[in-house]
């Protein structure tokens, strides 16, 4: 929340009292005060007492303090008054009412995006989501999808503005900066929206960022959240889509969680289990004994749905040459790729090998 909102309210109350009146944040920093010299002063002990106390009004170290209403499990701001007498208590309670009304009014107008960010980053208790949504007049059962836009290579802070211009309705769609490289777009979608519509929206984002800022992006698309409490799941799915896509779909710049297929399962496996699987599949020889030309042939064979004639045509080789290569692979690995079951095992093994290689690269 913008601290100048508190500061303006405090200054208006200054004429009504000779007591020092101020507001601290959750860390104990004075963010507004009738004595401007106190702004920025650290009062961590006072903040700690407020956080731990179950009382509404607290007396501590010559001050009377009361936390402002918050939708989470801990306070974010508190008002304090110099003194511990009845007059200080009454003044503190009146200031609490005024400042809390100011805070709620501000948040109702401007803070839906912060609310959404708290949901997708798991920074709000599930039980508080419905209460907070009601306070913000936020439709809890509206359909949303999270698009995670990650900038690759050069980073431009203007990405948020570009995306915001694409979706200007700030009451329905939310563009949220997550970190230096990531921007989450929480987009309202129709209940019947399909993958092609979501892909079209992601392509629109990609093209706008490329044409206006000349930056390269990779975009992960989560599933459709039918309720606000499901937004965090959609965000995590978008994250997984990017991470899995970097391993198994390196040529794609837009990846949807629903289309990850078996790659999603492999990505969740422990590396030890993956290594055991490879050892069991390639008992005769390690997968590393296959040269690049052989692996290229195998991938082409898979791309053409195990069709020998079509694959040989795409490789510009005679059909018998391809059959010879497949026999050679069978002799080396014990797997005949012309048999569906063997082909599935080999395909999964290649993906597992790729996954392990990506994990090894992360360690360095």
Buried (B, 14 or more C-beta within 10 A) or exposed (E): BEBEBBBEBBBEBBEEBEBBBBBBBBEBBBBBBBBEEEBEEEBEEBBEBBEEBEEEBBBBEEBBBBBBBBBEEEBBBBBBBBBBEEEBBEBBBBBBEBBBEBBBEBBEEEBBBBBBBBBBBEEBEEEBBBEBBEBBEBEEEBBBBBBBBBBEEEEBEEBBEBBBEBBEEEEBBBBBBBEEBBBBBBBBBEEEBEEEEBBEBBEEBBEBBEEBBEBBBBBBBBBBBBBBBBBBBBBBBBBBBBBBBBBBBEEBBBBBBBBBEEBBEBBEEEEEEBEEBBEEBBEEEEBEEBEEEBBEBBEBBBEBEBEBEBBBEBBEBEEEEBEEBBEEBBEBBEBBBBEEEBBEBBBBBBBBBBBBEBEEEEEE
